[in-house]
Amino acid sequence: MTDAAAVLDRLAVRGWTIAVAESLTGGLVVSSLVSIPGASAHVRGGVVAYATDVKRSVLKVDADLLASAGAVDPAVAWQMAEGVRALLNADVGVATTGVAGPDPQDGKPVGTVHIAVVTPDGTGISSLEIPGSREGIRAETAVRALALCLEEL
């Protein structure tokens, strides 16, 4: 069973729904979830908030936090997860933010990634340094986001 299928199974047991906010993964996490038959029972949707101003305006990430820390920060990931959870009226919010390359962003090196999962029972945040190519970093971030979701569920 894939991690995406396992996440959906755990959501089903709890009767919960999920929403995803993605930056560097650009929809890979929610795509993994919706590739599983029956996903519509639990997946509320996803927001690709690639631009910093979209994180602020759509997901309600604090403007002062974005100005001081930049978009690649664990607190930003947490606020993205909270924001998508509220926006899409879901029980669980998942968020990814980071630097896939080729260049550093906001003083953060390529491979810096932050993932957050917010559930009614608590929050998990993972900060990682993922080596590799742009596509490799994006793909591994999606895998790690589903794994963190499993841990929190």
VOLUM-309453 format. One record per residue: residue number from 1; residue in one letter; chain; x, y, z of N, C-alpha, C in turn. Coordinates in Angstrom, 2 decimals. Example, Ala and Ser with C-alpha at 12.3 -4.5 7.8 and 13.67 -1.06 7.14 Angstrom:
2
k, r, c, nu, nv, nw, cau, cav, caw, cu, cv, cw
1, A, A, 13.19, -5.69, 7.80, 12.30, -4.50, 7.80, 13.20, -3.30, 7.80
2, S, A, 12.85, -2.25, 7.08, 13.67, -1.06, 7.14, 12.90, 0.03, 7.87
***
This chain:
153
k, r, c, nu, nv, nw, cau, cav, caw, cu, cv, cw
1, M, A, 0.85, -1.18, 0.00, 0.00, 0.00, 0.00, 0.90, 1.25, 0.00
2, T, A, 0.56, 2.20, -0.84, 1.32, 3.45, -0.88, 1.01, 4.31, 0.35
3, D, A, 1.89, 5.27, 0.61, 1.63, 6.19, 1.72, 0.35, 6.98, 1.48
4, A, A, 0.09, 7.35, 0.23, -1.13, 8.10, -0.07, -2.37, 7.27, 0.27
5, A, A, -2.36, 6.01, -0.09, -3.48, 5.12, 0.23, -3.61, 4.94, 1.74
6, A, A, -2.48, 4.82, 2.42, -2.50, 4.65, 3.88, -3.05, 5.91, 4.56
7, V, A, -2.69, 7.08, 4.06, -3.23, 8.33, 4.61, -4.74, 8.34, 4.46
8, L, A, -5.23, 7.99, 3.28, -6.68, 7.97, 3.05, -7.37, 6.95, 3.95
9, D, A, -6.75, 5.81, 4.16, -7.31, 4.80, 5.06, -7.43, 5.34, 6.48
10, R, A, -6.38, 6.01, 6.96, -6.41, 6.56, 8.32, -7.42, 7.69, 8.45
11, L, A, -7.56, 8.48, 7.40, -8.59, 9.52, 7.41, -9.97, 8.89, 7.49
12, A, A, -10.17, 7.80, 6.75, -11.48, 7.12, 6.75, -11.81, 6.59, 8.14
13, V, A, -10.83, 6.01, 8.81, -11.06, 5.48, 10.15, -11.53, 6.59, 11.10
14, R, A, -10.96, 7.78, 10.95, -11.29, 8.89, 11.83, -12.48, 9.72, 11.34
15, G, A, -12.87, 9.50, 10.08, -13.94, 10.31, 9.52, -13.50, 11.73, 9.22
16, W, A, -12.21, 11.91, 8.91, -11.64, 13.23, 8.69, -11.44, 13.52, 7.20
17, T, A, -11.30, 14.82, 6.91, -10.96, 15.27, 5.56, -9.59, 15.94, 5.59
18, I, A, -9.03, 16.14, 4.41, -7.68, 16.70, 4.29, -7.65, 17.76, 3.20
19, A, A, -6.82, 18.77, 3.40, -6.55, 19.80, 2.40, -5.04, 20.03, 2.37
20, V, A, -4.53, 20.39, 1.22, -3.08, 20.51, 1.03, -2.74, 21.88, 0.46
21, A, A, -1.72, 22.52, 1.05, -1.16, 23.78, 0.53, 0.27, 23.48, 0.10
22, E, A, 0.55, 23.73, -1.16, 1.87, 23.38, -1.69, 2.55, 24.57, -2.34
23, S, A, 3.83, 24.68, -2.07, 4.65, 25.66, -2.77, 5.59, 24.90, -3.70
24, L, A, 6.76, 24.50, -3.23, 7.74, 23.89, -4.13, 7.25, 22.59, -4.77
25, T, A, 6.33, 21.88, -4.15, 5.84, 20.62, -4.72, 4.79, 20.84, -5.80
26, G, A, 4.24, 22.02, -5.90, 3.38, 22.38, -7.02, 2.21, 21.46, -7.31
27, G, A, 1.68, 20.79, -6.31, 0.53, 19.92, -6.51, 0.84, 18.43, -6.45
28, L, A, 2.11, 18.07, -6.25, 2.48, 16.65, -6.22, 1.82, 15.89, -5.07
29, V, A, 1.68, 16.54, -3.92, 1.11, 15.85, -2.75, -0.37, 15.56, -2.98
30, V, A, -1.13, 16.58, -3.36, -2.56, 16.36, -3.58, -2.78, 15.43, -4.78
31, S, A, -1.92, 15.49, -5.77, -2.02, 14.58, -6.91, -1.84, 13.13, -6.48
32, S, A, -0.90, 12.90, -5.56, -0.70, 11.54, -5.04, -1.95, 11.04, -4.33
33, L, A, -2.58, 11.93, -3.56, -3.79, 11.53, -2.84, -4.95, 11.24, -3.79
34, V, A, -5.17, 12.13, -4.77, -6.33, 11.95, -5.65, -6.13, 10.85, -6.69
35, S, A, -4.92, 10.32, -6.77, -4.70, 9.19, -7.68, -5.28, 7.89, -7.12
36, I, A, -5.68, 7.90, -5.85, -6.23, 6.72, -5.18, -7.75, 6.71, -5.35
37, P, A, -8.31, 5.62, -5.85, -9.77, 5.54, -5.98, -10.47, 5.78, -4.63
38, G, A, -11.50, 6.57, -4.65, -12.25, 6.88, -3.44, -11.72, 8.09, -2.69
39, A, A, -10.70, 8.74, -3.22, -10.09, 9.89, -2.54, -11.09, 11.02, -2.31
40, S, A, -12.08, 11.12, -3.16, -13.02, 12.24, -3.04, -13.81, 12.22, -1.73
41, A, A, -13.84, 11.08, -1.06, -14.53, 11.01, 0.23, -13.78, 11.77, 1.32
42, H, A, -12.48, 12.04, 1.10, -11.68, 12.65, 2.16, -10.84, 13.84, 1.72
43, V, A, -10.55, 13.97, 0.44, -9.73, 15.08, -0.03, -10.63, 16.27, -0.37
44, R, A, -10.44, 17.36, 0.37, -11.23, 18.58, 0.12, -10.66, 19.36, -1.05
45, G, A, -9.34, 19.35, -1.20, -8.71, 20.08, -2.30, -7.31, 20.49, -1.95
46, G, A, -6.73, 21.26, -2.86, -5.38, 21.75, -2.66, -5.21, 23.14, -3.23
47, V, A, -4.24, 23.85, -2.68, -3.90, 25.18, -3.15, -2.41, 25.18, -3.46
48, V, A, -2.05, 25.55, -4.69, -0.65, 25.74, -5.02, -0.36, 27.22, -4.81
49, A, A, 0.28, 27.51, -3.71, 0.62, 28.88, -3.34, 2.11, 29.08, -3.60
50, Y, A, 2.44, 29.20, -4.85, 3.84, 29.27, -5.26, 4.44, 30.63, -4.95
51, A, A, 3.68, 31.68, -5.21, 4.16, 33.04, -4.96, 3.93, 33.43, -3.50
52, T, A, 4.86, 34.19, -2.96, 4.78, 34.60, -1.56, 3.51, 35.38, -1.28
53, D, A, 3.10, 36.26, -2.19, 1.90, 37.04, -1.93, 0.64, 36.18, -1.90
54, V, A, 0.66, 35.04, -2.57, -0.48, 34.12, -2.53, -0.52, 33.42, -1.16
55, K, A, 0.62, 33.12, -0.61, 0.66, 32.55, 0.74, -0.02, 33.51, 1.72
56, R, A, 0.25, 34.79, 1.54, -0.32, 35.80, 2.42, -1.82, 36.01, 2.14
57, S, A, -2.17, 36.25, 0.89, -3.55, 36.64, 0.58, -4.54, 35.48, 0.62
58, V, A, -4.14, 34.31, 0.16, -5.06, 33.17, 0.09, -5.01, 32.32, 1.36
59, L, A, -3.80, 32.02, 1.82, -3.65, 31.13, 2.97, -3.53, 31.88, 4.30
60, K, A, -3.49, 33.19, 4.24, -3.46, 34.04, 5.43, -2.20, 33.87, 6.27
61, V, A, -1.07, 33.58, 5.60, 0.22, 33.55, 6.30, 0.54, 34.99, 6.69
62, D, A, 1.00, 35.18, 7.91, 1.27, 36.50, 8.46, 2.29, 37.27, 7.62
63, A, A, 1.92, 38.48, 7.21, 2.77, 39.31, 6.35, 4.09, 39.65, 7.05
64, D, A, 4.05, 39.91, 8.35, 5.28, 40.23, 9.08, 6.23, 39.03, 9.13
65, L, A, 5.67, 37.83, 9.29, 6.48, 36.62, 9.27, 7.14, 36.45, 7.91
66, L, A, 6.38, 36.63, 6.85, 6.94, 36.50, 5.50, 8.04, 37.54, 5.27
67, A, A, 7.83, 38.76, 5.76, 8.82, 39.82, 5.58, 10.10, 39.54, 6.37
68, S, A, 9.96, 38.98, 7.57, 11.14, 38.76, 8.41, 11.84, 37.44, 8.12
69, A, A, 11.08, 36.37, 7.87, 11.68, 35.04, 7.71, 11.77, 34.59, 6.26
70, G, A, 10.98, 35.20, 5.40, 10.87, 34.72, 4.02, 9.87, 33.59, 3.95
71, A, A, 9.65, 33.11, 2.75, 8.62, 32.07, 2.53, 9.07, 30.68, 2.91
72, V, A, 10.37, 30.49, 3.10, 10.92, 29.17, 3.41, 11.29, 29.13, 4.89
73, D, A, 10.31, 28.73, 5.70, 10.47, 28.78, 7.15, 9.47, 27.81, 7.77
74, P, A, 9.82, 27.13, 8.87, 8.88, 26.19, 9.47, 7.58, 26.85, 9.94
75, A, A, 7.66, 28.08, 10.44, 6.44, 28.76, 10.87, 5.54, 29.09, 9.68
76, V, A, 6.14, 29.37, 8.54, 5.35, 29.61, 7.33, 4.63, 28.32, 6.91
77, A, A, 5.34, 27.20, 6.96, 4.70, 25.92, 6.63, 3.52, 25.66, 7.55
78, W, A, 3.70, 25.91, 8.85, 2.62, 25.71, 9.82, 1.43, 26.61, 9.49
79, Q, A, 1.70, 27.89, 9.22, 0.59, 28.80, 8.90, -0.08, 28.44, 7.58
80, M, A, 0.68, 27.93, 6.63, 0.08, 27.46, 5.37, -0.88, 26.29, 5.64
81, A, A, -0.44, 25.36, 6.48, -1.28, 24.19, 6.80, -2.54, 24.62, 7.54
82, E, A, -2.40, 25.53, 8.49, -3.56, 26.07, 9.19, -4.48, 26.81, 8.23
83, G, A, -3.86, 27.58, 7.33, -4.63, 28.38, 6.39, -5.44, 27.55, 5.41
84, V, A, -4.84, 26.50, 4.86, -5.58, 25.67, 3.90, -6.65, 24.85, 4.61
85, R, A, -6.37, 24.47, 5.82, -7.35, 23.74, 6.63, -8.60, 24.60, 6.85
86, A, A, -8.40, 25.86, 7.18, -9.52, 26.78, 7.39, -10.21, 27.12, 6.07
87, L, A, -9.41, 27.43, 5.04, -9.95, 27.84, 3.75, -10.85, 26.77, 3.14
88, L, A, -10.43, 25.51, 3.23, -11.17, 24.42, 2.59, -12.00, 23.61, 3.57
89, N, A, -12.08, 24.09, 4.81, -12.92, 23.44, 5.82, -12.59, 21.96, 5.97
90, A, A, -11.32, 21.69, 6.21, -10.83, 20.32, 6.35, -10.38, 20.07, 7.78
91, D, A, -10.36, 18.81, 8.16, -9.86, 18.43, 9.49, -8.35, 18.49, 9.56
92, V, A, -7.70, 18.11, 8.47, -6.25, 18.01, 8.41, -5.73, 18.96, 7.33
93, G, A, -4.67, 19.70, 7.68, -3.99, 20.56, 6.72, -2.55, 20.12, 6.57
94, V, A, -2.09, 20.05, 5.34, -0.71, 19.67, 5.04, -0.10, 20.79, 4.20
95, A, A, 1.15, 21.14, 4.46, 1.80, 22.19, 3.68, 3.25, 21.88, 3.41
96, T, A, 3.71, 22.34, 2.24, 5.12, 22.21, 1.87, 5.63, 23.57, 1.41
97, T, A, 6.84, 23.91, 1.85, 7.52, 25.10, 1.36, 9.02, 24.81, 1.37
98, G, A, 9.74, 25.37, 0.43, 11.17, 25.10, 0.37, 11.81, 25.65, -0.87
99, V, A, 13.05, 25.25, -1.08, 13.85, 25.70, -2.21, 14.25, 24.50, -3.05
100, A, A, 13.67, 24.38, -4.23, 14.00, 23.27, -5.12, 15.14, 23.62, -6.07
101, G, A, 15.47, 24.90, -6.19, 16.57, 25.29, -7.05, 16.11, 25.77, -8.41
102, P, A, 16.98, 26.19, -9.21, 18.43, 25.99, -9.11, 19.16, 26.97, -8.20
103, D, A, 18.50, 28.05, -7.78, 19.17, 29.08, -6.98, 18.62, 29.12, -5.56
104, P, A, 19.44, 29.60, -4.61, 18.94, 29.80, -3.25, 17.78, 30.81, -3.25
105, Q, A, 16.99, 30.80, -2.18, 15.87, 31.74, -2.04, 15.85, 32.28, -0.62
106, D, A, 15.70, 33.57, -0.48, 15.62, 34.22, 0.83, 16.79, 33.80, 1.73
107, G, A, 17.97, 33.63, 1.13, 19.14, 33.23, 1.91, 19.17, 31.77, 2.31
108, K, A, 18.21, 30.98, 1.84, 18.15, 29.55, 2.15, 18.73, 28.76, 0.99
109, P, A, 19.57, 27.76, 1.28, 20.18, 26.99, 0.21, 19.20, 26.03, -0.47
110, V, A, 19.52, 25.66, -1.68, 18.74, 24.67, -2.41, 18.67, 23.39, -1.58
111, G, A, 17.48, 22.82, -1.49, 17.27, 21.60, -0.72, 16.67, 21.84, 0.65
112, T, A, 16.56, 23.11, 1.08, 15.92, 23.44, 2.35, 14.41, 23.26, 2.18
113, V, A, 13.81, 22.45, 3.04, 12.39, 22.14, 2.93, 11.75, 22.14, 4.32
114, H, A, 10.53, 22.66, 4.39, 9.74, 22.61, 5.62, 8.36, 22.06, 5.27
115, I, A, 7.91, 21.11, 6.07, 6.62, 20.46, 5.89, 5.86, 20.57, 7.20
116, A, A, 4.57, 20.87, 7.12, 3.75, 20.91, 8.32, 2.47, 20.12, 8.09
117, V, A, 2.04, 19.44, 9.14, 0.76, 18.72, 9.14, 0.02, 19.14, 10.41
118, V, A, -1.19, 19.64, 10.24, -2.01, 20.08, 11.36, -3.27, 19.22, 11.40
119, T, A, -3.53, 18.59, 12.55, -4.72, 17.76, 12.73, -5.48, 18.27, 13.96
120, P, A, -6.68, 17.79, 14.20, -7.37, 18.16, 15.43, -6.61, 17.72, 16.69
121, D, A, -5.72, 16.75, 16.55, -4.97, 16.22, 17.68, -3.61, 16.86, 17.89
122, G, A, -3.14, 17.67, 16.93, -1.83, 18.28, 17.10, -1.18, 18.64, 15.78
123, T, A, 0.08, 19.03, 15.88, 0.84, 19.52, 14.73, 2.18, 18.82, 14.65
124, G, A, 2.58, 18.49, 13.43, 3.91, 17.97, 13.19, 4.60, 18.85, 12.17
125, I, A, 5.85, 19.19, 12.44, 6.63, 20.00, 11.51, 7.95, 19.30, 11.28
126, S, A, 8.34, 19.23, 10.02, 9.61, 18.60, 9.66, 10.43, 19.58, 8.83
127, S, A, 11.66, 19.83, 9.25, 12.59, 20.68, 8.51, 13.71, 19.80, 8.00
128, L, A, 13.94, 19.86, 6.69, 14.85, 18.93, 6.04, 15.83, 19.65, 5.13
129, E, A, 16.94, 18.97, 4.87, 17.87, 19.35, 3.82, 17.90, 18.17, 2.86
130, I, A, 17.31, 18.33, 1.69, 17.19, 17.24, 0.73, 18.14, 17.51, -0.43
131, P, A, 19.12, 16.64, -0.63, 20.05, 16.83, -1.74, 19.43, 16.37, -3.06
132, G, A, 20.03, 16.85, -4.15, 19.62, 16.34, -5.45, 19.19, 17.43, -6.41
133, S, A, 18.61, 16.97, -7.50, 18.13, 17.86, -8.56, 16.83, 18.53, -8.14
134, R, A, 16.42, 19.52, -8.89, 15.15, 20.21, -8.64, 14.00, 19.21, -8.58
135, E, A, 13.89, 18.36, -9.60, 12.79, 17.39, -9.62, 12.91, 16.37, -8.49
136, G, A, 14.14, 15.99, -8.18, 14.35, 15.05, -7.08, 13.94, 15.64, -5.73
137, I, A, 14.28, 16.89, -5.50, 13.90, 17.57, -4.25, 12.39, 17.67, -4.16
138, R, A, 11.74, 18.05, -5.25, 10.28, 18.17, -5.25, 9.62, 16.83, -4.97
139, A, A, 10.08, 15.78, -5.66, 9.49, 14.45, -5.49, 9.70, 13.92, -4.07
140, E, A, 10.91, 14.10, -3.54, 11.20, 13.61, -2.19, 10.41, 14.39, -1.14
141, T, A, 10.20, 15.67, -1.38, 9.39, 16.47, -0.46, 7.97, 15.94, -0.40
142, A, A, 7.40, 15.60, -1.55, 6.04, 15.04, -1.58, 5.99, 13.72, -0.81
143, V, A, 6.98, 12.87, -0.99, 7.05, 11.60, -0.26, 7.13, 11.86, 1.24
144, R, A, 7.99, 12.79, 1.63, 8.17, 13.10, 3.05, 6.91, 13.73, 3.65
145, A, A, 6.17, 14.51, 2.87, 4.94, 15.13, 3.36, 3.90, 14.05, 3.68
146, L, A, 3.76, 13.07, 2.80, 2.82, 11.97, 3.06, 3.27, 11.13, 4.26
147, A, A, 4.57, 10.93, 4.40, 5.09, 10.17, 5.54, 4.81, 10.92, 6.86
148, L, A, 5.01, 12.23, 6.87, 4.72, 13.01, 8.07, 3.22, 12.98, 8.38
149, C, A, 2.42, 13.02, 7.34, 0.97, 12.94, 7.52, 0.61, 11.62, 8.18
150, L, A, 1.20, 10.54, 7.72, 0.96, 9.22, 8.33, 1.34, 9.23, 9.81
151, E, A, 2.48, 9.81, 10.14, 2.91, 9.89, 11.54, 1.91, 10.62, 12.39
152, E, A, 1.38, 11.73, 11.87, 0.45, 12.55, 12.65, -0.94, 11.94, 12.74
153, L, A, -1.28, 11.06, 11.81, -2.59, 10.40, 11.85, -2.51, 9.11, 12.66
***
